[in-house]
Amino acid sequence: MKGKIDYFIDRSFRDIADADYISARICWRLKLDHQFFWMALQALEKYLKGILLYSRLPTHDLRHDISKALVRAQNIPA
């Protein structure tokens, strides 16, 4: 079961965040500031939620609150 959950997290969060990150870098190089910030924000949100889900922490109450997600991720025991 753990493998299936991790696969879901890989596909739904990490892989999409990777694509958003690459898109953000392309936008940065093309000086598309607005698009860069939007894509970077999307990537960051998905990476944080993925980290929390890998740690089996809930994310449903986060909505799009990146600050809250970051604090929760920083509190994950090493």
Biopython code that builds the backbone (N, CA, C, O; Angstrom):
import numpy as np
from Bio.PDB.StructureBuilder import StructureBuilder

atoms = [
    (1, "MET", "N", (0.820, -1.198, 0.000)),
    (1, "MET", "CA", (0.000, 0.000, 0.000)),
    (1, "MET", "C", (0.865, 1.264, 0.000)),
    (1, "MET", "O", (0.547, 2.238, -0.683)),
    (2, "LYS", "N", (1.969, 1.245, 0.774)),
    (2, "LYS", "CA", (2.855, 2.412, 0.835)),
    (2, "LYS", "C", (3.367, 2.771, -0.554)),
    (2, "LYS", "O", (3.446, 3.950, -0.901)),
    (3, "GLY", "N", (3.713, 1.766, -1.345)),
    (3, "GLY", "CA", (4.205, 2.000, -2.697)),
    (3, "GLY", "C", (3.176, 2.670, -3.582)),
    (3, "GLY", "O", (3.518, 3.540, -4.384)),
    (4, "LYS", "N", (1.923, 2.276, -3.448)),
    (4, "LYS", "CA", (0.860, 2.875, -4.247)),
    (4, "LYS", "C", (0.627, 4.328, -3.847)),
    (4, "LYS", "O", (0.395, 5.183, -4.702)),
    (5, "ILE", "N", (0.689, 4.600, -2.561)),
    (5, "ILE", "CA", (0.514, 5.975, -2.083)),
    (5, "ILE", "C", (1.665, 6.848, -2.576)),
    (5, "ILE", "O", (1.448, 7.955, -3.069)),
    (6, "ASP", "N", (2.887, 6.342, -2.440)),
    (6, "ASP", "CA", (4.048, 7.101, -2.902)),
    (6, "ASP", "C", (3.995, 7.336, -4.411)),
    (6, "ASP", "O", (4.375, 8.407, -4.883)),
    (7, "TYR", "N", (3.534, 6.355, -5.159)),
    (7, "TYR", "CA", (3.402, 6.509, -6.612)),
    (7, "TYR", "C", (2.398, 7.615, -6.933)),
    (7, "TYR", "O", (2.629, 8.426, -7.830)),
    (8, "PHE", "N", (1.294, 7.646, -6.206)),
    (8, "PHE", "CA", (0.296, 8.695, -6.393)),
    (8, "PHE", "C", (0.905, 10.072, -6.104)),
    (8, "PHE", "O", (0.680, 11.023, -6.853)),
    (9, "ILE", "N", (1.666, 10.174, -5.026)),
    (9, "ILE", "CA", (2.302, 11.447, -4.666)),
    (9, "ILE", "C", (3.313, 11.837, -5.747)),
    (9, "ILE", "O", (3.384, 13.001, -6.140)),
    (10, "ASP", "N", (4.085, 10.874, -6.221)),
    (10, "ASP", "CA", (5.056, 11.142, -7.294)),
    (10, "ASP", "C", (4.365, 11.756, -8.502)),
    (10, "ASP", "O", (4.780, 12.800, -9.006)),
    (11, "ARG", "N", (3.314, 11.100, -8.956)),
    (11, "ARG", "CA", (2.629, 11.516, -10.182)),
    (11, "ARG", "C", (1.812, 12.795, -10.001)),
    (11, "ARG", "O", (1.788, 13.641, -10.896)),
    (12, "SER", "N", (1.151, 12.945, -8.867)),
    (12, "SER", "CA", (0.236, 14.059, -8.671)),
    (12, "SER", "C", (0.899, 15.327, -8.151)),
    (12, "SER", "O", (0.379, 16.423, -8.361)),
    (13, "PHE", "N", (2.012, 15.202, -7.493)),
    (13, "PHE", "CA", (2.644, 16.372, -6.893)),
    (13, "PHE", "C", (4.064, 16.585, -7.409)),
    (13, "PHE", "O", (4.351, 17.621, -8.010)),
    (14, "ARG", "N", (4.949, 15.629, -7.185)),
    (14, "ARG", "CA", (6.343, 15.837, -7.550)),
    (14, "ARG", "C", (6.541, 16.046, -9.044)),
    (14, "ARG", "O", (7.208, 16.999, -9.448)),
    (15, "ASP", "N", (5.978, 15.180, -9.868)),
    (15, "ASP", "CA", (6.185, 15.281, -11.308)),
    (15, "ASP", "C", (5.603, 16.576, -11.870)),
    (15, "ASP", "O", (6.218, 17.212, -12.726)),
    (16, "ILE", "N", (4.436, 16.963, -11.400)),
    (16, "ILE", "CA", (3.818, 18.205, -11.869)),
    (16, "ILE", "C", (4.606, 19.410, -11.362)),
    (16, "ILE", "O", (4.777, 20.390, -12.087)),
    (17, "ALA", "N", (5.084, 19.343, -10.126)),
    (17, "ALA", "CA", (5.910, 20.429, -9.591)),
    (17, "ALA", "C", (7.194, 20.571, -10.406)),
    (17, "ALA", "O", (7.636, 21.688, -10.672)),
    (18, "ASP", "N", (7.789, 19.460, -10.798)),
    (18, "ASP", "CA", (8.990, 19.509, -11.640)),
    (18, "ASP", "C", (8.698, 20.233, -12.952)),
    (18, "ASP", "O", (9.491, 21.067, -13.388)),
    (19, "ALA", "N", (7.572, 19.921, -13.580)),
    (19, "ALA", "CA", (7.200, 20.570, -14.840)),
    (19, "ALA", "C", (6.940, 22.065, -14.621)),
    (19, "ALA", "O", (7.337, 22.892, -15.442)),
    (20, "ASP", "N", (6.277, 22.405, -13.522)),
    (20, "ASP", "CA", (6.030, 23.818, -13.215)),
    (20, "ASP", "C", (7.344, 24.554, -12.978)),
    (20, "ASP", "O", (7.497, 25.701, -13.400)),
    (21, "TYR", "N", (8.285, 23.907, -12.312)),
    (21, "TYR", "CA", (9.597, 24.506, -12.055)),
    (21, "TYR", "C", (10.336, 24.784, -13.363)),
    (21, "TYR", "O", (10.907, 25.860, -13.544)),
    (22, "ILE", "N", (10.323, 23.818, -14.262)),
    (22, "ILE", "CA", (10.976, 23.999, -15.559)),
    (22, "ILE", "C", (10.307, 25.132, -16.331)),
    (22, "ILE", "O", (10.984, 25.952, -16.951)),
    (23, "SER", "N", (8.984, 25.176, -16.292)),
    (23, "SER", "CA", (8.257, 26.256, -16.962)),
    (23, "SER", "C", (8.623, 27.608, -16.368)),
    (23, "SER", "O", (8.791, 28.586, -17.097)),
    (24, "ALA", "N", (8.747, 27.663, -15.050)),
    (24, "ALA", "CA", (9.122, 28.915, -14.389)),
    (24, "ALA", "C", (10.504, 29.374, -14.851)),
    (24, "ALA", "O", (10.710, 30.561, -15.104)),
    (25, "ARG", "N", (11.437, 28.453, -14.960)),
    (25, "ARG", "CA", (12.787, 28.826, -15.407)),
    (25, "ARG", "C", (12.777, 29.348, -16.835)),
    (25, "ARG", "O", (13.486, 30.301, -17.159)),
    (26, "ILE", "N", (11.982, 28.731, -17.680)),
    (26, "ILE", "CA", (11.865, 29.206, -19.068)),
    (26, "ILE", "C", (11.277, 30.617, -19.083)),
    (26, "ILE", "O", (11.764, 31.491, -19.799)),
    (27, "CYS", "N", (10.243, 30.828, -18.300)),
    (27, "CYS", "CA", (9.626, 32.155, -18.232)),
    (27, "CYS", "C", (10.617, 33.196, -17.721)),
    (27, "CYS", "O", (10.634, 34.329, -18.202)),
    (28, "TRP", "N", (11.438, 32.814, -16.751)),
    (28, "TRP", "CA", (12.447, 33.734, -16.214)),
    (28, "TRP", "C", (13.429, 34.152, -17.312)),
    (28, "TRP", "O", (13.752, 35.331, -17.460)),
    (29, "ARG", "N", (13.890, 33.174, -18.070)),
    (29, "ARG", "CA", (14.862, 33.469, -19.124)),
    (29, "ARG", "C", (14.268, 34.338, -20.228)),
    (29, "ARG", "O", (14.972, 35.122, -20.865)),
    (30, "LEU", "N", (12.959, 34.186, -20.444)),
    (30, "LEU", "CA", (12.276, 34.981, -21.472)),
    (30, "LEU", "C", (11.763, 36.311, -20.922)),
    (30, "LEU", "O", (11.096, 37.070, -21.625)),
    (31, "LYS", "N", (12.083, 36.581, -19.657)),
    (31, "LYS", "CA", (11.673, 37.815, -18.980)),
    (31, "LYS", "C", (10.150, 37.972, -18.921)),
    (31, "LYS", "O", (9.616, 39.075, -19.034)),
    (32, "LEU", "N", (9.479, 36.857, -18.745)),
    (32, "LEU", "CA", (8.021, 36.852, -18.555)),
    (32, "LEU", "C", (7.762, 36.805, -17.052)),
    (32, "LEU", "O", (7.434, 35.759, -16.492)),
    (33, "ASP", "N", (7.916, 37.958, -16.421)),
    (33, "ASP", "CA", (7.898, 38.025, -14.962)),
    (33, "ASP", "C", (6.614, 37.483, -14.343)),
    (33, "ASP", "O", (6.661, 36.659, -13.430)),
    (34, "HIS", "N", (5.474, 37.941, -14.835)),
    (34, "HIS", "CA", (4.203, 37.512, -14.261)),
    (34, "HIS", "C", (4.048, 35.996, -14.354)),
    (34, "HIS", "O", (3.665, 35.350, -13.379)),
    (35, "GLN", "N", (4.343, 35.431, -15.516)),
    (35, "GLN", "CA", (4.233, 33.988, -15.717)),
    (35, "GLN", "C", (5.251, 33.240, -14.860)),
    (35, "GLN", "O", (4.951, 32.174, -14.322)),
    (36, "PHE", "N", (6.458, 33.803, -14.733)),
    (36, "PHE", "CA", (7.471, 33.181, -13.893)),
    (36, "PHE", "C", (6.985, 33.054, -12.454)),
    (36, "PHE", "O", (7.052, 31.977, -11.861)),
    (37, "PHE", "N", (6.495, 34.161, -11.897)),
    (37, "PHE", "CA", (6.059, 34.126, -10.501)),
    (37, "PHE", "C", (4.909, 33.143, -10.302)),
    (37, "PHE", "O", (4.867, 32.437, -9.295)),
    (38, "TRP", "N", (3.985, 33.092, -11.247)),
    (38, "TRP", "CA", (2.853, 32.174, -11.124)),
    (38, "TRP", "C", (3.328, 30.713, -11.163)),
    (38, "TRP", "O", (2.915, 29.904, -10.332)),
    (39, "MET", "N", (4.187, 30.382, -12.118)),
    (39, "MET", "CA", (4.658, 29.008, -12.242)),
    (39, "MET", "C", (5.532, 28.618, -11.038)),
    (39, "MET", "O", (5.450, 27.491, -10.550)),
    (40, "ALA", "N", (6.360, 29.547, -10.567)),
    (40, "ALA", "CA", (7.194, 29.273, -9.400)),
    (40, "ALA", "C", (6.325, 29.029, -8.168)),
    (40, "ALA", "O", (6.603, 28.132, -7.373)),
    (41, "LEU", "N", (5.286, 29.824, -8.017)),
    (41, "LEU", "CA", (4.356, 29.650, -6.896)),
    (41, "LEU", "C", (3.677, 28.285, -6.956)),
    (41, "LEU", "O", (3.549, 27.603, -5.939)),
    (42, "GLN", "N", (3.248, 27.894, -8.141)),
    (42, "GLN", "CA", (2.608, 26.594, -8.311)),
    (42, "GLN", "C", (3.570, 25.463, -7.971)),
    (42, "GLN", "O", (3.196, 24.509, -7.289)),
    (43, "ALA", "N", (4.803, 25.570, -8.443)),
    (43, "ALA", "CA", (5.801, 24.535, -8.165)),
    (43, "ALA", "C", (6.059, 24.431, -6.672)),
    (43, "ALA", "O", (6.086, 23.333, -6.116)),
    (44, "LEU", "N", (6.246, 25.559, -6.031)),
    (44, "LEU", "CA", (6.526, 25.563, -4.593)),
    (44, "LEU", "C", (5.388, 24.940, -3.798)),
    (44, "LEU", "O", (5.619, 24.145, -2.887)),
    (45, "GLU", "N", (4.178, 25.297, -4.143)),
    (45, "GLU", "CA", (3.015, 24.736, -3.438)),
    (45, "GLU", "C", (2.960, 23.213, -3.585)),
    (45, "GLU", "O", (2.720, 22.500, -2.610)),
    (46, "LYS", "N", (3.180, 22.722, -4.794)),
    (46, "LYS", "CA", (3.119, 21.278, -5.024)),
    (46, "LYS", "C", (4.273, 20.546, -4.349)),
    (46, "LYS", "O", (4.078, 19.461, -3.801)),
    (47, "TYR", "N", (5.478, 21.127, -4.380)),
    (47, "TYR", "CA", (6.609, 20.503, -3.689)),
    (47, "TYR", "C", (6.339, 20.402, -2.191)),
    (47, "TYR", "O", (6.578, 19.358, -1.586)),
    (48, "LEU", "N", (5.844, 21.473, -1.596)),
    (48, "LEU", "CA", (5.572, 21.450, -0.156)),
    (48, "LEU", "C", (4.501, 20.424, 0.199)),
    (48, "LEU", "O", (4.650, 19.674, 1.164)),
    (49, "LYS", "N", (3.437, 20.393, -0.570)),
    (49, "LYS", "CA", (2.379, 19.416, -0.300)),
    (49, "LYS", "C", (2.895, 17.995, -0.501)),
    (49, "LYS", "O", (2.538, 17.091, 0.254)),
    (50, "GLY", "N", (3.732, 17.797, -1.514)),
    (50, "GLY", "CA", (4.325, 16.475, -1.721)),
    (50, "GLY", "C", (5.182, 16.052, -0.540)),
    (50, "GLY", "O", (5.104, 14.907, -0.095)),
    (51, "ILE", "N", (5.998, 16.963, -0.031)),
    (51, "ILE", "CA", (6.837, 16.665, 1.135)),
    (51, "ILE", "C", (5.974, 16.266, 2.318)),
    (51, "ILE", "O", (6.279, 15.300, 3.017)),
    (52, "LEU", "N", (4.910, 16.999, 2.539)),
    (52, "LEU", "CA", (4.019, 16.687, 3.659)),
    (52, "LEU", "C", (3.349, 15.327, 3.464)),
    (52, "LEU", "O", (3.227, 14.544, 4.406)),
    (53, "LEU", "N", (2.925, 15.062, 2.251)),
    (53, "LEU", "CA", (2.255, 13.782, 1.991)),
    (53, "LEU", "C", (3.232, 12.604, 2.110)),
    (53, "LEU", "O", (2.857, 11.542, 2.609)),
    (54, "TYR", "N", (4.472, 12.782, 1.658)),
    (54, "TYR", "CA", (5.471, 11.720, 1.839)),
    (54, "TYR", "C", (5.661, 11.411, 3.324)),
    (54, "TYR", "O", (5.949, 10.276, 3.703)),
    (55, "SER", "N", (5.496, 12.432, 4.149)),
    (55, "SER", "CA", (5.620, 12.260, 5.608)),
    (55, "SER", "C", (4.300, 11.847, 6.241)),
    (55, "SER", "O", (4.191, 11.738, 7.462)),
    (56, "ARG", "N", (3.301, 11.618, 5.398)),
    (56, "ARG", "CA", (1.966, 11.181, 5.831)),
    (56, "ARG", "C", (1.284, 12.213, 6.731)),
    (56, "ARG", "O", (0.566, 11.867, 7.668)),
    (57, "LEU", "N", (1.525, 13.473, 6.426)),
    (57, "LEU", "CA", (0.864, 14.556, 7.141)),
    (57, "LEU", "C", (-0.287, 15.084, 6.286)),
    (57, "LEU", "O", (-0.189, 15.076, 5.059)),
    (58, "PRO", "N", (-1.365, 15.537, 6.901)),
    (58, "PRO", "CA", (-2.516, 16.011, 6.130)),
    (58, "PRO", "C", (-2.232, 17.335, 5.421)),
    (58, "PRO", "O", (-1.466, 18.164, 5.912)),
    (59, "THR", "N", (-2.856, 17.519, 4.270)),
    (59, "THR", "CA", (-2.702, 18.766, 3.515)),
    (59, "THR", "C", (-4.050, 19.381, 3.144)),
    (59, "THR", "O", (-4.101, 20.488, 2.607)),
    (60, "HIS", "N", (-5.134, 18.672, 3.426)),
    (60, "HIS", "CA", (-6.446, 19.138, 2.972)),
    (60, "HIS", "C", (-6.839, 20.482, 3.569)),
    (60, "HIS", "O", (-7.618, 21.215, 2.959)),
    (61, "ASP", "N", (-6.328, 20.821, 4.733)),
    (61, "ASP", "CA", (-6.692, 22.085, 5.372)),
    (61, "ASP", "C", (-5.790, 23.243, 4.940)),
    (61, "ASP", "O", (-6.033, 24.382, 5.337)),
    (62, "LEU", "N", (-4.765, 22.979, 4.143)),
    (62, "LEU", "CA", (-3.831, 24.026, 3.738)),
    (62, "LEU", "C", (-4.394, 24.954, 2.671)),
    (62, "LEU", "O", (-4.062, 26.138, 2.619)),
    (63, "ARG", "N", (-5.248, 24.401, 1.826)),
    (63, "ARG", "CA", (-5.724, 25.125, 0.649)),
    (63, "ARG", "C", (-4.509, 25.595, -0.144)),
    (63, "ARG", "O", (-3.727, 24.765, -0.609)),
    (64, "HIS", "N", (-4.330, 26.909, -0.311)),
    (64, "HIS", "CA", (-3.182, 27.426, -1.060)),
    (64, "HIS", "C", (-2.278, 28.269, -0.167)),
    (64, "HIS", "O", (-1.588, 29.169, -0.645)),
    (65, "ASP", "N", (-2.287, 27.977, 1.119)),
    (65, "ASP", "CA", (-1.507, 28.742, 2.088)),
    (65, "ASP", "C", (-0.083, 28.190, 2.160)),
    (65, "ASP", "O", (0.196, 27.255, 2.911)),
    (66, "ILE", "N", (0.808, 28.782, 1.371)),
    (66, "ILE", "CA", (2.183, 28.300, 1.290)),
    (66, "ILE", "C", (2.925, 28.525, 2.602)),
    (66, "ILE", "O", (3.743, 27.696, 3.002)),
    (67, "SER", "N", (2.651, 29.624, 3.264)),
    (67, "SER", "CA", (3.323, 29.901, 4.550)),
    (67, "SER", "C", (3.001, 28.814, 5.565)),
    (67, "SER", "O", (3.882, 28.336, 6.279)),
    (68, "LYS", "N", (1.749, 28.433, 5.622)),
    (68, "LYS", "CA", (1.324, 27.380, 6.548)),
    (68, "LYS", "C", (1.969, 26.041, 6.171)),
    (68, "LYS", "O", (2.396, 25.283, 7.043)),
    (69, "ALA", "N", (2.035, 25.762, 4.875)),
    (69, "ALA", "CA", (2.655, 24.518, 4.408)),
    (69, "ALA", "C", (4.151, 24.498, 4.752)),
    (69, "ALA", "O", (4.688, 23.469, 5.163)),
    (70, "LEU", "N", (4.807, 25.636, 4.580)),
    (70, "LEU", "CA", (6.238, 25.716, 4.880)),
    (70, "LEU", "C", (6.503, 25.475, 6.362)),
    (70, "LEU", "O", (7.420, 24.735, 6.719)),
    (71, "VAL", "N", (5.708, 26.096, 7.221)),
    (71, "VAL", "CA", (5.875, 25.898, 8.669)),
    (71, "VAL", "C", (5.653, 24.430, 9.016)),
    (71, "VAL", "O", (6.409, 23.855, 9.800)),
    (72, "ARG", "N", (4.635, 23.830, 8.446)),
    (72, "ARG", "CA", (4.368, 22.425, 8.730)),
    (72, "ARG", "C", (5.518, 21.529, 8.246)),
    (72, "ARG", "O", (5.890, 20.570, 8.922)),
    (73, "ALA", "N", (6.075, 21.851, 7.072)),
    (73, "ALA", "CA", (7.201, 21.067, 6.554)),
    (73, "ALA", "C", (8.449, 21.248, 7.406)),
    (73, "ALA", "O", (9.211, 20.301, 7.599)),
    (74, "GLN", "N", (8.663, 22.449, 7.912)),
    (74, "GLN", "CA", (9.832, 22.709, 8.758)),
    (74, "GLN", "C", (9.745, 21.976, 10.084)),
    (74, "GLN", "O", (10.767, 21.747, 10.731)),
    (75, "ASN", "N", (8.553, 21.608, 10.496)),
    (75, "ASN", "CA", (8.357, 20.907, 11.753)),
    (75, "ASN", "C", (8.409, 19.386, 11.622)),
    (75, "ASN", "O", (8.187, 18.674, 12.601)),
    (76, "ILE", "N", (8.697, 18.887, 10.434)),
    (76, "ILE", "CA", (8.841, 17.453, 10.238)),
    (76, "ILE", "C", (10.139, 17.020, 10.915)),
    (76, "ILE", "O", (11.196, 17.588, 10.639)),
    (77, "PRO", "N", (10.074, 16.032, 11.787)),
    (77, "PRO", "CA", (11.315, 15.566, 12.442)),
    (77, "PRO", "C", (12.301, 15.020, 11.409)),
    (77, "PRO", "O", (11.911, 14.349, 10.454)),
    (78, "ALA", "N", (13.565, 15.316, 11.616)),
    (78, "ALA", "CA", (14.612, 14.880, 10.662)),
    (78, "ALA", "C", (14.890, 13.402, 10.772)),
    (78, "ALA", "O", (15.735, 12.878, 10.047)),
]
sb = StructureBuilder()
sb.init_structure("model")
sb.init_model(0)
sb.init_chain("A")
sb.init_seg("    ")
for serial, (resi, resn, name, xyz) in enumerate(atoms, 1):
    if name == "N":
        sb.init_residue(resn, " ", resi, " ")
    sb.init_atom(name, np.array(xyz, "f"), 0.0, 1.0, " ", f" {name:<3s}", serial, name[0])
structure = sb.get_structure()
